[in-house]
Amino acid sequence: MQPSPGVEADSVTGLASQERVRGFDLARGLAVLFMILVHVLWHWGAPETWNTPIGRAISFLGGPTAAPVFMFLMGASLAFSSRSSFRSLLARGLWLVFLGYLLNVLRGVIPATIGLATGVVTADQIAPFDQWWLLTTVDIHHMAGLSLIAIAALRLGTPPGPVWLGLAGVLALASPWLRTLTFGTPLIDLPLTPVLGSAPNVFYAVVPWLVYPLTGAVFGTIVARAPDRRAIFRRAGLLGLGLCVAGAGLIVVERPSFDVQTYWREPLSFIVGILGIVLVWLALCDIATRRAWIDRRLGVVYGWSSRVIAMYFSHWIIVGWGIGVVGFRALSLEAVLLAMAGAVILTSFVSRYAGRLEAGPWRSRRSGATPGPVPAVGVESR
């Protein structure tokens, strides 16, 4: 589907969006910013920088307000697309999966091979990241693409609503068991690895991360239909506070570890609490965009949102190859903070020339994709 003149294609689903919600755009632009910061910290910063107050703050921002927000808004954006056929979503999902494996080669396999061959890094230094591990890694690109295909198939049977929320609840409850499910044959187990995520190099698996676009699609539908969107965001924020409290209660019961592995695996307590944080965060972003003195200064963030796939793809190339320059987990806190600023600036620049990654090979994105403030369509009903 080719977006009509003057209609911007959504940066994740690739569908023509008749209307933009500024709160969504702000949250998505900040999500990719936080991903850049946390990945620079974890790959360029020395391990002792991670546990500093600044390191912990960046790690938190790179957690609940990054990938979960990105996935939630992927689902929410469907409600604002003029056309969203199964075929178009299937093609987009497959394209995202392909980009994921292409990124594995460009950010991991090639620089690791060169680094090992030249002695810049040793196998012990980057362990367990050998070439095969890096090639078969399942990350956000893969999970987002497969999740998009899943919700496209689900939409054939029922629109976003109670059934979707019920399915999200079942996934959240059953995911600890589902992730251990195997069939004893590689012909089935290997294709299911990105879905169930049992392998150690599957960081983001469809189960249970599909919960976020499922709930996001329901929220987006409510927002799209609401005559008073301000009220919807406020009520969602209050609901989010309740979910945060419920999540905290479940944490007391489950006693999960607070490490990145647990974050990737998403126990029930994390899912409930993070959904609460997402709703509160979106309410705060909506409030910010309604303040003209704030909104008019957010052009660069809206620009990141409009090319979020290109931003995400580009930053990993910079992080992966940058290890050959700065070393693997070698920078002090002061140095890594400067490196973060440099990585953000360089990613923002490079991503302007990577728009084809978002459009896919079968259609071209509207030239001059908006790097500045997103046009406010339907502002009165927001």
N, C-alpha and C positions, 0 to 999 in steps of 0.2 A: 504494500500500500504506500503510495507516494503522498506525503503531506501536501495539502493545498497551499498556495502562496499565502504567506502571513500566518500560517499555523505551524507552531513549533512541534517537532516530534519529541515525545518523552525520551529522556536520555537513557532509561533502562529498558522499558518495554518496546521502544521504537515506534509506538503508536502515535498518531496525530492527536494532540491534546487541544481541545477547543477552549479550555480554561485552565489557568494556573492558580494554585493556592500558594500564596507567598509563604505562609508558615511551613508548608511542605518543602518548598524550594530552599528555605533557609536551613531547615533541619537536615536536608540531604546534602547541601553544600558543606555544612559543618561536619557531617558524618565522614565525608571523604577527607576533610582536613584532619580530623582526629585519627583516622586510619594512617595517614602519612606520618603523623607525629609519633604514634606508638610503634610503627614498624621501623622507623629510624632509630628510636630509642632501643628497641630490642635487638636490632641487627648491627648498629654502629656503636651504641653505648656500652660501656663496660658493665658487667652484671651488678656492680655496687651502685650504679646510677639508678637502677630500677627501684630500689627500696628507699630512695630519698623522697622527701615530701613531694617534690616536683615530679619525680618519676612515678610515684603512686597516683598522683592526680592525672598525669597523662595516660597511664594505664587504665584508669577508670573511664576517662573520656573516650579512649579507644575501645572500650567494652560496651556497656549498655547504650550509649548514645551514638555508636558507630554502626556496626554491622546489623544489630537488631532494628535500628531506625531505618537503615537502608532497605532491609527486607520488608519491613512493615509498610514503607512508602511504595515499594514496588507493587504490593497488592492494592494499596489505596489509590494509586494513579490510574488503575483500570477504570474506575468510575468516571474519570474525566476524559476518556478516549472516545472519539466519535465512532470509531469502528475497531472492534477487537475480535476478529474471527479466530477460531481454533487454529487455522492454517498459519495465520500471521504470528500468533503467539508461539506456535510450535517452531516455526522457522527462527524466531528471535531467540527462543530458548536454546536451540541447537547451536546457534551462532555464539551465544555466551559460553556454552560448554567448550566449543572449539577454541574460543579466545582463552579459556582457562588453561587448556593444554599447550597452546602456543606460548602463553605467558610462562608456563613451567619451563619450557625450553629456553626462552630468551632471558628470563631472570635468574634461572637456576642452573640448568644443565650446562649451557655454554660457558658462563662465567666460572662455574665450579671446575669444569674441565680445564679451562685455561689457567685458573688459579693454582690447581694442583700440579699441572704440567710445568709451570714456571716457578713453583715454590713460594708463591705469594701467600698461600694458605696450605695447611697440611690436612690430611684426612682426619687426624685426631681433633684438630681445631674445629672443624665444621661438622663432626659426627653428631647425630646420625645422618646428616644430610649428604649422602652419596648421590651419584647421578641417577640411579634408579629411583631412589626415594624422591628426589626432586622432580623427576619426570612424571611420576604417578601421583603426586600430591593432589589432593582434592581441597580446593579453597573456595572463596566466595563466588568466583565466576562460575564454577561448576555447579555449586549448590543453587545459585540464583537461576541459572539456566534450567536445571532440572525442576526446580520449584515452579518456574513459570510454565513449563510444560504440564505439570501436575494441576495447577489451578486452571489452565486452559481446558484440560480434560474435564475437570469438575464443573466448569461453567456450562458444559454441554448438557448436564443433567439438572443443575439447579443454580440460580443466581446467588450472589453473596448474601448470607442471612443466617438464620439459626442453625441450619445444617452445617454451614462452614464453621461456626463457633463450636458446634458439637464435635466435629471432626478434629478441630484444634485441641479441644479438651482431651479427646481420646489419645491423640498423638502425645500430648504432654504427659499423660498418665502411663501410657504403654511404652514410651520410648526406652526406658531402661531395659525392658525385656526385648523389644524389637532389635535393639542394637547388638544383642547377643545371638540373634537368630542366624543360623547357618543351615545349609542343606547338604553339606558334605560333598559337593561337586563344584569344581571351579567354573563350570559352564554357567552356573547360577550364582554362586557366591561372588565371583569377580565382578559381574555387571552390577550386582547389588551393593558393592562396597561404597560407592558414592552416596547411596541412598541410606544405608544403615550405619555406615561409618565405623566398622569394627577395626579397620586397619589403623596403625599408629600415625600414618601420614595423612589421614582424613581429618582435617581441621574443622570444616563445616560440612555436615551431612544433612541431607534432606530431612531425615528424622533426627531431632525434632524441630529443626529450624524452619520447616514449612509452617509451623504455628504462626510465625510473624506475618508472612504475606496473607495467610488465611484471615487472621483477625484484622489486618490492615485493609483488606478488601471490603470487609463489613464496615469498618470505620469510614473508609472513603465513600462508600455508598450512602451512608448516613449524612456525611458532610455535603455531598453533591446535591442531595435532596432537601437539605435543611434551609428554610427561609432565613434563619438567624444563625449563621455559622459561628459567630462569636460565642453564643450560648452553648453550642455543641462542644467547642474546644474547652470552655470553662468546665462543663459537666464532665467531659472526658478527663480533664485534669484532676477533678475531685475523685472520680473513679480510680484514676491512677494512684492517688494517695492511698486509697483503700487497698488496692492491690499491693502497694509497697508494704503496707502493714501486714497484709496476709502473707506476703513473701517472707517477711522477717520472721513471722510465726513459724512458717514451714522450715526456715533455716534452723530455728531452735530445735525442731523435731528431727530433721534430716541430718543436721550437722555436717554439711558438705565442706570440702576443702575450698579455700579461696585462692585458686591458682588458675592459670590459663587453660589447663587441661579440663578442669571442671567447667569452666566457662564454655569451652567448645562442646562439651558433652551435654550441657544444659539439664541439670536435674529439675524436678518440678518446682522446687523453691526458687531457683534462678529464673525459670520461665515466668512464673507469676510476678516476682519482684521486678524483673526487667520489663515486662509488659506495662507495669505500673510506671516505671521510670520513663518509658517511651511516651506514654500518654501525658505525663506531667511535662516532659520536655517539649512535646508538640504544642501544648497549651502555652508554655513560656515563649516558644518561637512565634506563635500567633500573636501574642501580646507585643512582642518586639517589633513585628512587621507593621503593626497598627500605629506605631509611633513614627511619625513622618521624619523626625530628626534622626532616628535610628535607621529607618528603612532606606532613606536615600544614601546612606553610607555603606549599604550592604551589596553594592553592585558586583564586587569581585566574588563574593560568596554565591550570589545568584548565578554568576558565570560558571563557577565550579559545579553547581547543581546541574546546569544545562549541558555539561559535558562530563558527567560523573564517571562514566565508563572509561573514557579516555584518560581522565585524571587517575583513576585507580590503576589502569594498565600501565600508564607512563611512570607512576611513582615506584612501582615494583621494579621496573627496568633500572631506574636510577638507584634504588636501594641495593639491588642485586649486584650491579656493576660497580657501585660505589664502594663495596667492600674491598675491591682491589686497590682503591685509593686510600681509604681511611683505616682499613683493617676490619676484621670481624670482631665485634664487641670489644673494641679497644679504646674508645674515646672517653674522656672525662666528662663530668656533667656539663661544665661550661662549654666544652668543645661540641658536645652532642646537641646542646641547645642552639648553638650557631649553625650546626649542620642541619637541624630541623628547619630553620628559617631558609637556608639555602635550598633544601630539598623541596620545600613548598613553592618557592619562587620558580625554581627550575621546572617542577612538575606543571605548574600553572602555564608556563611558557610553552613547554613541549606539547601539552595536551591540546593547545589551540590548533596544532597541525596533525592531530590524530583523530579528527572527527569521524573519519571513515570507520573507525572501530565501533562507534555507536550506531552508525547508519546500517552497517552490514554491506556485503558485496552486491546485494540485489537492488539497493536504492540509494540515492544520494541525499544526504542531509541538506536542509536549506542552507545555502551559502550565507556566510556571515552570522552563524549561530550566536545568539545573544550572549555576549560576555558581560553585559551590564545589567541593570535592573530588569526584572521580568515584567512585561506589560501586565497591568492589572485588569484582567477581563472579568467583568461581573463583580466589581469591587463592592457595589452596594449590597449584594446578597451574601457577602462574606461573613 
